[in-house]
């Protein structure tokens, strides 16, 4: 039985590709996990009587697996759709370690899949990069890997993906666009685990201080990616669910400090999808409605009392009422698209009736008007349900209480201002009196 030192020495040799060598490396890679199971946490020296510092078994096994991947790259062609069996086994071994060290190494192997520039001296085959990226994505869900490591890796991945995505769009290469978008689902798995880690760090003040640069990079990258996907909207419709998932995931994990920037993107996207629904540009009506619903829902979470959501909701209901009134006199007028948008807004207000109660009160005149459209059953029933879900007396009572409190604060401020004014007058008088005393003393001397 060969020792790990013997194996490591053979890996270091300059080996040329052949089927036999490939099988040897596969056997070696498959045996690494068995060695770890055998040795557990025991540390051993490379040779019994060798003056070499002891090495942790796991660290040595990780180093060997990386050498296996490196040496078997010569057996794989750049056009190969699959990594070598030994590489796949070695990558799976790294993933199974569930350690921060192995996680970092996997991220380096995946380098280049989400970007156009090199970060390491070695250019791995596309097949190996994809295999490593899959392992990396699943590793983000591993609890034994530190949150800081996940955030730092996600920062690089999201930044590179966004940068490469924009370059591909500018090149107008349909083939490259499809390739990078096919990796979007893979990226979302990383984002999901990475944002969970980021959320944990955001809640820990000391960790946040240590990782603030990486956190800012992550959120800037995510916001930039959302802008590219939602505003520029260049992706195959089969990836629609991936985009919807990214919007929901980002909104649920985002810290309040980025709500303003996120709301700005969601507002622009909502307005864009409203326009596209009416003109039905380049996508089916239902797909645009899903995107509008997702963005409007996320916006209501980030800025429930903001002017953006108020403007969008008011415009949608106003256009709905106007188009129905026109349709009554002229049946050729198309009112359906305006109604569909308004129904999405109403459903969101009804679902989040507590958070969006103020918005419902603001839209009260339009909702009341919609309840009078007896011939348009869906519109009438939806508006009625919204009005029925909002506790109007409670909202009005809170508004009156807030107004009373504001008036009380204003009155208290006026009283303080008056007292300060009296004090200023008295101080000024004292200063003048003291000045006269000084002048008298000067004359006396």
LINWOGI-V496493 format. One record per residue. RES is the residue in three letters. PSI is psi in degrees with one decimal (NA if undefined). NEAR is the number of other ideal C-beta (glycine too) atoms within 8 Angstrom. D_FIRST is the distance of its C-alpha to the first C-alpha in Angstrom with 1 decimal. Layout:
RES PSI NEAR D_FIRST
RES PSI NEAR D_FIRST
This chain:
UNK 130.4 2 0.0
UNK 146.8 4 3.8
UNK 167.1 8 6.6
UNK -30.2 12 9.8
UNK -42.5 9 11.5
UNK -44.5 8 9.7
UNK -45.3 11 10.5
UNK -37.0 13 13.8
UNK -40.0 8 14.7
UNK -33.1 7 14.2
UNK -33.2 11 16.3
UNK -14.5 6 18.9
UNK 155.2 6 19.5
UNK 98.7 3 22.7
UNK 135.9 7 21.6
UNK 158.4 6 24.3
UNK 139.3 8 24.6
UNK 163.3 7 23.7
UNK -37.8 5 22.7
UNK -47.2 6 19.4
UNK -39.9 12 18.5
UNK -43.3 14 19.9
UNK -35.4 8 17.6
UNK -46.6 8 14.5
UNK -36.8 13 15.9
UNK -44.6 12 16.8
UNK -41.5 8 13.4
UNK -45.8 13 12.2
UNK -43.5 13 15.3
UNK -26.9 9 15.1
UNK -12.6 8 11.8
UNK -42.6 13 13.5
UNK -37.4 9 15.7
UNK -37.8 8 13.2
UNK -44.7 11 11.6
UNK -40.8 11 15.2
UNK -35.6 7 16.1
UNK -44.7 6 13.6
UNK -23.3 9 14.6
UNK -126.5 6 18.2
UNK 9.3 5 20.4
UNK 137.7 6 18.5
UNK 140.8 7 18.4
UNK 153.9 9 15.8
UNK 149.6 8 16.0
UNK -39.8 10 14.0
UNK 151.6 8 13.4
UNK -40.7 4 14.5
UNK 32.0 3 17.5
UNK 138.2 8 18.3
UNK 53.2 2 21.7
UNK 134.4 8 20.7
UNK 145.0 3 22.1
UNK 146.9 7 20.0
UNK 139.1 11 19.4
UNK 134.2 7 19.7
UNK -42.6 14 16.6
UNK -42.4 9 19.0
UNK -41.8 9 20.6
UNK -39.7 11 17.5
UNK -39.3 13 16.4
UNK -42.8 14 20.0
UNK -41.0 9 20.0
UNK -42.1 14 17.0
UNK -37.0 13 18.7
UNK -38.8 11 21.9
UNK -35.7 11 20.4
UNK -45.0 15 19.1
UNK -43.5 15 22.7
UNK -47.3 8 24.3
UNK -28.2 10 22.4
UNK -1.3 15 23.0
UNK -31.1 12 26.7
UNK -16.3 8 27.5
UNK -6.3 10 26.5
UNK 135.1 12 29.1
UNK 156.9 5 32.9
UNK -25.2 5 35.4
UNK -1.8 4 37.2
UNK 138.2 9 34.2
UNK -10.6 4 35.0
UNK 146.5 6 31.4
UNK 167.0 12 28.3
UNK 154.9 12 25.3
UNK -38.2 8 23.0
UNK -39.7 15 20.3
UNK -43.8 15 23.0
UNK -41.2 11 24.3
UNK -39.6 11 21.0
UNK -40.6 14 20.6
UNK -41.9 16 24.2
UNK -35.9 9 23.8
UNK -45.3 13 20.9
UNK -43.1 14 23.3
UNK -38.9 12 26.1
UNK -17.1 7 24.2
UNK -26.2 10 23.8
UNK 39.5 9 27.6
UNK 157.5 10 27.8
UNK -37.9 8 30.4
UNK -48.3 9 27.9
UNK -38.3 13 26.3
UNK -44.3 15 29.8
UNK -39.9 10 31.1
UNK -39.1 11 28.4
UNK -40.0 15 29.2
UNK -34.4 13 32.8
UNK -35.9 9 32.2
UNK -33.3 12 30.5
UNK -5.8 13 33.5
UNK 129.3 12 35.8
UNK -21.3 10 38.5
UNK -36.2 11 38.7
UNK 10.6 12 41.6
UNK 170.7 11 43.1
UNK -1.0 5 44.3
UNK 154.9 5 43.1
UNK 143.6 7 39.8
UNK -6.9 8 38.4
UNK 168.8 6 35.2
UNK -15.5 3 34.7
UNK 131.8 6 32.6
UNK 105.7 4 34.4
UNK 159.4 11 32.1
UNK 150.4 11 33.0
UNK -37.2 7 35.4
UNK -40.4 11 33.0
UNK -40.2 15 30.3
UNK -44.0 14 33.1
UNK -41.8 9 34.3
UNK -43.0 12 30.9
UNK -37.8 15 30.4
UNK -38.0 13 34.0
UNK -42.9 9 33.5
UNK -38.5 14 30.6
UNK -43.2 14 32.8
UNK -44.3 12 35.7
UNK -28.0 10 33.9
UNK -22.4 14 32.4
UNK -21.3 15 36.0
UNK -1.9 8 36.4
UNK 123.9 9 33.6
UNK -23.8 4 35.2
UNK -8.9 5 32.4
UNK 134.6 12 33.1
UNK 146.6 6 36.0
UNK -36.6 10 39.4
UNK -41.5 12 39.9
UNK -41.5 11 36.8
UNK -44.1 15 38.1
UNK -41.7 16 41.6
UNK -42.1 10 40.6
UNK -43.7 14 38.5
UNK -36.3 16 41.3
UNK -46.5 12 43.8
UNK -44.3 10 42.2
UNK -48.0 13 41.6
UNK -42.9 16 45.1
UNK -46.4 10 46.7
UNK -41.6 11 44.9
UNK -45.5 15 45.6
UNK -44.6 12 49.3
UNK -45.6 10 49.7
UNK -39.1 12 48.1
UNK -44.5 11 50.0
UNK -38.1 9 53.3
UNK -40.6 9 52.5
UNK -41.6 11 51.8
UNK -40.5 11 55.1
UNK -31.9 6 57.0
UNK -17.3 7 55.6
UNK 33.8 5 56.8
UNK 107.5 7 53.9
UNK -38.2 6 53.7
UNK -46.0 6 50.3
UNK -34.6 9 48.7
UNK -45.7 12 50.5
UNK -41.8 9 49.1
UNK -47.9 8 45.5
UNK -32.8 13 45.7
UNK -28.9 10 47.5
UNK -22.2 7 44.8
UNK -0.7 12 42.6
UNK -41.1 12 45.2
UNK -38.9 9 43.8
UNK -42.1 10 40.4
UNK -38.7 13 42.2
UNK -33.9 12 44.0
UNK -39.1 12 40.9
UNK -41.8 14 40.0
UNK -41.2 14 43.6
UNK -52.5 11 43.6
UNK -36.7 13 40.7
UNK -39.0 16 41.8
UNK -30.2 14 45.4
UNK -43.1 9 44.3
UNK -42.7 14 42.6
UNK -40.2 16 45.6
UNK -39.1 10 47.9
UNK -41.6 10 46.1
UNK -38.7 14 46.3
UNK -27.6 9 50.0
UNK -2.8 5 50.7
UNK 110.1 8 49.3
UNK -44.4 5 51.5
UNK -42.2 6 49.1
UNK -36.1 11 46.3
UNK -39.8 11 49.0
UNK -42.0 7 50.1
UNK -24.8 7 46.6
UNK 17.1 12 46.0
UNK -38.2 8 49.6
UNK -44.1 6 49.0
UNK -39.5 11 46.0
UNK -46.6 13 48.1
UNK -39.0 8 51.1
UNK -41.0 11 49.0
UNK -50.1 15 47.6
UNK -37.5 12 51.1
UNK -40.4 8 52.7
UNK -42.3 13 50.1
UNK -44.1 13 50.6
UNK -40.5 13 54.4
UNK -39.5 9 54.3
UNK -42.4 13 52.2
UNK -41.6 14 54.6
UNK -43.6 10 57.5
UNK -42.0 13 56.0
UNK -38.3 12 55.3
UNK -44.7 16 58.5
UNK -51.1 10 61.1
UNK -30.7 8 60.0
UNK 62.4 7 58.6
UNK 90.1 7 56.7
UNK 152.4 10 54.1
UNK 145.5 6 54.0
UNK -19.0 8 55.6
UNK -15.2 4 52.5
UNK 12.5 11 51.1
UNK -45.5 10 54.0
UNK -33.0 6 52.1
UNK -41.4 10 49.6
UNK -42.8 13 52.5
UNK -40.0 11 54.1
UNK -41.0 9 50.9
UNK -40.6 14 50.7
UNK -48.9 14 54.3
UNK -44.4 10 53.8
UNK -45.2 12 50.6
UNK -43.2 15 51.9
UNK -40.8 12 55.1
UNK -27.0 6 53.5
UNK -14.2 9 51.1
UNK 138.4 11 53.4
UNK 154.1 7 54.8
UNK -26.8 5 58.6
UNK -16.8 4 58.7
UNK 7.2 10 57.9
UNK -40.0 10 60.2
UNK -47.9 7 63.0
UNK -39.3 8 61.0
UNK -42.2 15 59.3
UNK -35.3 13 62.8
UNK -42.7 9 64.2
UNK -44.2 13 61.6
UNK -35.6 16 62.1
UNK -47.3 12 65.8
UNK -40.8 10 65.8
UNK -42.6 13 63.5
UNK -44.8 13 65.8
UNK -37.7 9 68.9
UNK -45.3 11 67.3
UNK -30.9 13 66.2
UNK -45.0 13 69.8
UNK -42.3 8 71.2
UNK -34.2 12 68.8
UNK -39.3 14 69.5
UNK -32.1 8 73.2
UNK -13.9 6 72.6
UNK 56.9 10 69.4
UNK 129.4 5 67.7
UNK 2.0 3 64.6
UNK 158.1 9 63.3
UNK 152.4 7 64.4
UNK -43.0 10 66.7
UNK -38.1 6 64.3
UNK -40.4 10 61.4
UNK -38.1 13 63.6
UNK -38.8 13 64.8
UNK -42.0 10 61.2
UNK -42.8 14 60.6
UNK -43.7 14 64.0
UNK -43.0 11 63.3
UNK -46.1 11 59.9
UNK -40.8 14 61.3
UNK -39.4 15 64.5
UNK -44.8 9 62.6
UNK -38.3 14 60.3
UNK -38.1 16 63.4
UNK -24.9 14 65.1
UNK -42.6 8 62.1
UNK -41.6 13 62.1
UNK 68.4 11 65.9
UNK -26.6 12 67.8
UNK 14.5 5 71.0
UNK 162.4 10 70.6
UNK -27.1 5 73.2
UNK -51.0 11 70.7
UNK -33.8 14 70.1
UNK -43.0 10 73.8
UNK -44.2 8 74.8
UNK -46.0 15 72.5
UNK -43.1 13 73.5
UNK -43.1 11 77.2
UNK -43.0 9 77.1
UNK -43.6 14 75.4
UNK -37.6 15 77.9
UNK -43.1 9 80.8
UNK -31.6 11 80.0
UNK -49.5 16 79.4
UNK -44.9 11 82.8
UNK -44.2 9 84.5
UNK -35.7 13 83.0
UNK -41.9 14 84.0
UNK -38.4 8 87.5
UNK -37.4 10 87.8
UNK -31.1 10 86.4
UNK -38.0 7 89.2
UNK -23.7 5 91.8
UNK 93.5 7 89.9
UNK -15.2 4 87.5
UNK -12.1 4 86.0
UNK 131.6 8 84.4
UNK 112.6 6 80.6
UNK -8.8 11 79.8
UNK -43.7 6 76.5
UNK -39.5 11 74.1
UNK -36.8 14 75.9
UNK -42.2 14 75.8
UNK -43.0 11 72.0
UNK -44.1 15 71.3
UNK -37.0 14 73.7
UNK -37.3 11 72.1
UNK -45.3 13 68.7
UNK -45.1 13 70.3
UNK -42.7 14 72.2
UNK -39.1 10 69.1
UNK -41.0 13 67.3
UNK -40.6 16 70.2
UNK -40.8 11 70.5
UNK -42.1 6 66.8
UNK 51.7 10 66.8
UNK -26.6 13 70.4
UNK -49.0 5 70.0
UNK -38.5 8 68.3
UNK 23.7 12 70.6
UNK -38.8 12 73.7
UNK -39.0 10 75.5
UNK -40.0 14 74.7
UNK -41.0 15 76.2
UNK -39.9 12 79.3
UNK -35.1 9 79.5
UNK 7.4 12 79.3
UNK -46.3 10 81.8
UNK -40.3 6 84.6
UNK -40.0 12 82.4
UNK -41.2 14 80.9
UNK -41.8 10 84.4
UNK -39.4 9 85.6
UNK -28.6 15 82.7
UNK -13.0 10 83.7
UNK -6.7 7 87.0
UNK 77.8 10 85.5
UNK -36.4 6 86.2
UNK -21.3 5 85.8
UNK 82.0 9 82.3
UNK -47.0 7 80.7
UNK -44.1 8 77.1
UNK -46.8 14 78.4
UNK -46.9 13 80.8
UNK -40.2 8 78.4
UNK -45.9 13 75.6
UNK -38.6 13 78.0
UNK -40.5 9 79.4
UNK -37.1 10 76.0
UNK -48.4 14 75.3
UNK -34.7 13 78.6
UNK -23.3 6 78.0
UNK -15.9 8 74.6
UNK 128.2 12 75.9
UNK 85.0 7 77.7
UNK -49.0 9 80.5
UNK -40.6 6 82.5
UNK -42.0 8 79.5
UNK -44.7 13 78.7
UNK -40.6 9 82.3
UNK -43.0 8 82.5
UNK -39.9 8 79.5
UNK -40.4 10 80.9
UNK -39.8 8 84.2
UNK -43.0 8 82.6
UNK -39.2 8 80.7
UNK -40.5 8 83.9
UNK -41.9 8 85.7
UNK -39.7 8 83.0
UNK -41.9 8 83.2
UNK -38.6 8 87.0
UNK -41.8 8 86.7
UNK -39.3 8 84.3
UNK -41.4 8 86.8
UNK -42.4 8 89.7
UNK -38.6 8 87.9
UNK -40.7 8 87.1
UNK -41.3 8 90.7
UNK -42.7 8 91.9
UNK -38.2 8 89.5
UNK -40.0 8 90.7
UNK -42.3 8 94.3
UNK -41.5 8 93.6
UNK -38.0 8 91.9
UNK -41.6 8 94.9
UNK -42.8 8 97.3
UNK -39.1 8 95.2
UNK -41.5 8 95.1
UNK -44.2 8 98.9
UNK -42.4 8 99.3
UNK -40.0 8 97.0
UNK -40.2 8 98.9
UNK -42.0 8 102.2
UNK -40.6 8 100.8
UNK -44.6 8 99.7
UNK -42.7 8 103.2
UNK -43.6 8 104.9
UNK -35.4 8 102.8
UNK -40.3 8 103.6
UNK -39.4 8 107.3
UNK -43.8 8 106.9
UNK -40.5 8 105.2
UNK -41.0 8 108.0
UNK -41.9 8 110.6
UNK -38.0 8 109.0
UNK -43.3 7 108.9
UNK -37.4 6 112.6
UNK -42.5 5 113.5
UNK NA 4 111.9
